Amino acid sequence: MTFVKRILLVVFIFNLVGLTPALAPAFAANEPLLAKQEVHDAVTQLISAVKQEYIRDDARQDTVELLNNALQRGDFNGPFSFGRLKIKLESMLYSISQDSNFELHWQSGLNGTAMAGEVLPGALQTQMLEGDIGYLAVDGDLLDEQWQAEIDKAMAFLAGSQAIVIDLRSAGMTSLPLSQQFLSHFMPVGKPLSMVTFAHNNRTPLLAEKVTNAVDRDKPLFIVTSPFIAGSWEFVAFTLQQADRATIVGMPTIGLGYMTTVKKLSEHLSMVMAYAELQHPQTGDSWKSSGVIPDVQTDAGEAVSEALKLATEAL
């Protein structure tokens, strides 16, 4: 998800709770400088990562050549502030690839403070609503392996429900393994979830795994979406919709068909990069460009109420 889209997501979250924040500047006014050697090493690591893992076969070599030529010209000689380096690298990468997934992140360390590009704090919120309708809201970024245990806990809580509503409107980033685990609670063990293509056309099927607290196949399931859902959570919604396992309620999602990963470049820097593409294992379809189109379209602010209404009717 690009930096601009993540800012819009934050605004959307605040709007959901009736707040209007004053947006902070993208970068601190007195950023510490990254040393010349760290900048050089970070760009070198980025070149290596693009060569090995960047999904776009049509842009990989041109991207590598662009970065190599910039190093040889001395474009990265000297210290850089994070903001200056972010703008320079991201604009260079976009100019050759037209890929907005590239995003330079800061890792706290130089002065112990967070700067642009850090993850949004994650949370899973569960409730049991009237009529024994289970409600799960996914907020922020779920990236660490610890979230696997939290997902299992959430599913254990929802096990006694008669229907489930999953609210993804404020969901941020998550990893492909976490998406696979999440889906495995709703899909039969061994069921193909997607065909995954990695760099250099390496392909492998992604299958549903055995999990604790799997949800009964006949339990009504509703997924609430917004225009800010991207990547892995689009994969979740798309897969459940295509399998006729869930009804999607809300607004079309962003339409980012590539999965992204965070590659560490140096002590203080990492880069978000597209590394995989997912397609339906039988049809080859995906949500790329068009997004996941809801079965029941309604404004994001009214989508949960509509999903709860549908869940009540299903019971």
C-alpha positions in Angstrom: 0.0 0.0 0.0 1.5 3.4 -1.0 2.2 6.0 1.6 -0.6 8.2 0.2 -3.1 5.4 0.4 -2.0 4.7 4.0 -2.5 8.3 4.9 -6.0 8.1 3.4 -6.6 4.9 5.4 -5.7 6.7 8.6 -8.1 9.5 7.7 -10.8 7.0 6.9 -10.4 5.3 10.3 -10.7 8.6 12.1 -13.8 9.4 10.1 -15.4 6.2 11.2 -15.2 7.3 14.8 -16.2 10.9 14.0 -12.8 12.5 14.4 -11.0 14.8 12.0 -7.2 14.7 12.7 -4.8 17.4 11.6 -2.4 15.4 9.4 1.2 15.5 10.6 3.9 16.4 8.1 5.3 13.3 6.3 8.8 13.8 7.6 10.3 15.3 10.7 11.8 18.8 10.3 15.1 17.9 11.8 15.7 14.4 10.6 19.0 12.8 11.5 21.2 12.1 8.5 21.9 8.6 7.2 25.6 8.1 6.6 27.0 7.8 3.1 28.0 4.2 3.6 24.6 3.1 4.9 22.9 4.8 1.9 25.3 3.0 -0.5 24.8 -0.3 1.2 21.0 0.1 1.3 20.8 0.7 -2.5 23.1 -2.3 -3.1 20.9 -4.5 -1.0 17.8 -3.1 -2.8 19.4 -4.1 -6.2 20.0 -7.6 -4.9 16.4 -7.9 -3.6 15.0 -6.7 -6.9 17.1 -9.2 -8.8 16.0 -12.1 -6.7 12.4 -11.4 -5.6 10.7 -8.6 -7.5 7.6 -10.1 -9.2 7.5 -8.0 -12.3 9.5 -9.9 -15.0 8.8 -7.0 -17.5 10.4 -4.4 -15.2 13.0 -6.3 -13.1 16.1 -5.9 -15.3 15.3 -2.2 -16.2 14.9 -1.5 -12.5 18.2 -3.1 -11.6 20.0 -1.2 -14.4 18.5 2.1 -13.3 19.8 1.6 -9.7 23.2 0.4 -10.8 23.6 3.4 -13.1 22.6 5.7 -10.3 25.2 4.2 -8.0 27.9 4.5 -10.7 27.1 8.1 -11.4 27.4 8.8 -7.7 23.8 9.8 -7.2 23.8 8.3 -3.7 27.2 9.6 -2.6 27.0 11.5 0.6 24.6 11.5 3.6 20.8 11.7 3.1 17.9 12.5 5.3 15.3 9.8 5.3 12.7 12.1 3.7 15.1 13.0 0.8 16.1 9.5 0.2 12.5 8.2 0.3 11.4 10.7 -2.3 14.5 10.0 -4.5 14.3 6.2 -4.4 10.5 5.9 -4.7 10.3 8.3 -7.6 13.2 6.5 -9.4 11.6 3.1 -9.0 8.2 4.4 -10.1 9.6 6.1 -13.2 10.9 2.8 -14.6 8.3 0.3 -13.3 5.1 2.4 -12.8 4.8 0.3 -9.6 3.4 2.2 -6.6 4.1 -0.8 -4.3 7.7 0.3 -3.7 7.8 2.2 -0.4 10.9 3.0 1.7 10.3 2.5 5.4 12.2 3.7 8.4 13.2 1.4 11.3 13.6 3.2 14.6 17.1 3.4 15.7 19.0 6.6 15.0 17.2 8.5 17.7 14.7 6.0 18.9 11.7 7.7 17.4 9.2 6.5 14.7 9.2 8.2 11.3 7.2 7.9 8.1 6.6 4.3 6.9 6.1 2.6 10.2 3.3 0.1 10.5 -0.1 0.9 11.9 -0.7 -0.7 15.3 -2.7 -3.9 14.8 -5.7 -5.1 16.7 -8.4 -7.8 16.5 -11.7 -6.9 18.2 -14.3 -9.5 18.9 -17.9 -9.2 20.1 -21.0 -11.4 20.4 -24.0 -9.5 19.3 -27.7 -10.0 19.6 -28.9 -13.2 18.1 -25.5 -14.9 18.7 -23.9 -13.1 15.7 -20.1 -13.0 16.1 -18.3 -9.8 15.1 -14.6 -9.6 14.3 -13.0 -6.3 13.4 -9.5 -6.2 11.9 -7.6 -3.0 12.5 -4.2 -1.9 11.3 -1.3 -4.1 10.3 -1.0 -7.7 11.3 2.5 -8.7 10.3 4.3 -10.6 13.1 3.9 -14.3 13.6 2.3 -13.6 17.0 -0.9 -12.7 15.2 -1.3 -16.3 14.2 -2.1 -17.1 17.9 -4.4 -14.1 18.1 -6.3 -15.2 15.1 -6.8 -18.6 16.6 -8.1 -16.9 19.8 -10.5 -14.8 17.9 -11.9 -17.9 16.1 -12.2 -19.7 19.4 -14.3 -16.8 20.6 -16.5 -16.9 17.5 -17.0 -20.7 17.6 -20.3 -20.4 19.5 -21.8 -17.9 17.2 -24.7 -18.6 14.7 -23.3 -16.3 12.0 -20.1 -14.2 11.6 -19.5 -10.7 10.4 -15.9 -9.8 9.7 -15.2 -6.1 9.4 -12.1 -5.4 7.2 -12.8 -1.7 6.7 -9.8 -0.6 8.8 -7.5 -3.5 8.0 -4.0 -2.6 6.9 -1.2 -4.9 5.8 -0.7 -8.5 6.6 1.5 -11.4 5.3 0.6 -14.1 2.9 1.1 -16.9 5.6 -1.3 -15.0 7.9 -3.9 -14.7 5.1 -3.5 -18.4 4.4 -4.0 -19.2 8.1 -7.1 -16.9 8.3 -8.7 -18.5 5.2 -7.9 -22.0 6.5 -10.5 -21.4 9.3 -13.2 -21.3 6.6 -12.0 -23.6 3.9 -11.6 -27.4 3.8 -8.2 -28.7 4.6 -6.2 -29.2 1.4 -8.5 -27.0 -0.6 -6.5 -24.9 -3.2 -6.8 -21.2 -2.1 -4.8 -19.7 -4.9 -2.0 -20.3 -7.5 0.9 -18.1 -6.4 3.5 -16.8 -8.9 6.8 -15.6 -7.5 9.8 -13.9 -9.3 11.2 -15.7 -12.3 7.9 -17.4 -12.9 8.2 -19.8 -10.0 4.6 -21.0 -9.3 3.1 -23.0 -6.5 -0.4 -23.7 -5.2 -1.5 -22.3 -1.8 -3.6 -24.8 0.1 -5.8 -24.5 3.2 -4.1 -25.9 6.2 -5.4 -27.7 9.3 -6.2 -25.2 12.1 -7.8 -25.2 15.5 -11.3 -23.8 15.8 -12.2 -24.2 12.2 -15.6 -22.6 11.4 -18.5 -24.9 10.3 -19.0 -24.8 6.6 -22.7 -24.0 6.9 -22.3 -21.0 9.2 -23.3 -17.8 7.4 -20.3 -15.5 6.9 -20.3 -11.8 5.9 -17.2 -9.8 5.0 -17.4 -6.0 5.2 -15.2 -4.1 2.8 -14.1 -0.5 2.0 -12.1 1.2 -0.8 -8.9 1.1 1.4 -8.6 -2.7 1.6 -5.5 -3.9 -0.3 -3.4 -6.9 -1.1 -3.6 -9.8 1.3 -7.0 -8.8 2.8 -8.4 -8.5 -0.8 -7.1 -12.1 -1.3 -9.1 -13.2 1.8 -12.3 -11.5 0.6 -11.9 -12.6 -3.0 -11.2 -16.2 -2.1 -14.2 -16.6 0.2 -16.4 -14.9 -2.3 -15.3 -17.1 -5.2 -15.8 -20.2 -3.1 -19.4 -19.1 -2.3 -18.3 -19.2 1.4 -19.0 -15.5 2.2 -21.2 -12.6 1.2 -19.2 -9.4 0.6 -20.9 -6.2 1.8 -19.7 -2.7 1.4 -17.6 -1.0 -1.3 -15.1 -2.2 -4.0 -11.5 -2.7 -2.7 -8.4 -1.0 -4.1 -7.4 -3.7 -6.6 -3.8 -4.4 -5.7 -3.1 -7.9 -7.2 0.5 -8.1 -6.0 1.5 -9.3 -2.6 4.2 -7.2 -0.9 7.0 -8.0 1.5 9.3 -5.8 3.6 13.0 -6.3 2.8 15.5 -5.0 5.3 18.1 -2.9 3.5 20.2 -1.6 6.4 20.2 -0.9 10.1 17.6 1.9 9.6 16.0 1.2 6.3 13.6 -1.3 4.7 11.7 -1.4 1.4 8.2 -2.6 0.7 8.3 -4.6 -2.6 5.9 -6.7 -4.7 7.0 -10.3 -4.6 4.1 -12.5 -5.5 0.9 -12.5 -7.6 -2.2 -14.6 -6.7 -4.8 -16.0 -9.0 -7.8 -18.2 -8.7 -6.5 -21.8 -8.9 -9.1 -22.9 -11.5 -10.1 -19.8 -13.4 -6.9 -17.7 -13.2 -9.1 -14.7 -12.2 -8.0 -12.1 -9.6 -9.1 -8.8 -8.1 -6.2 -6.9 -9.7 -7.3 -3.5 -11.0 -11.0 -4.0 -10.5 -10.8 -4.8 -6.8 -13.2 -7.2 -5.0 -16.7 -6.2 -6.0 -19.2 -6.6 -3.2 -22.3 -8.8 -3.5 -24.2 -6.1 -1.7 -22.9 -2.6 -2.3 -23.4 0.1 0.3 -21.5 3.0 1.8 -18.7 1.8 4.1 -20.2 3.7 7.0 -23.5 1.6 6.7 -21.9 -1.7 5.7 -21.7 -3.3 9.1 -25.4 -2.5 9.8 -26.3 -4.0 6.5 -24.2 -7.1 7.1 -25.8 -7.6 10.5 -29.2 -7.3 9.0 -28.3 -9.9 6.4 -26.9 -12.2 9.1 -30.1 -11.9 11.1 -32.1 -12.7 8.0 -29.9 -15.7 7.3 -30.7 -17.2 10.7 
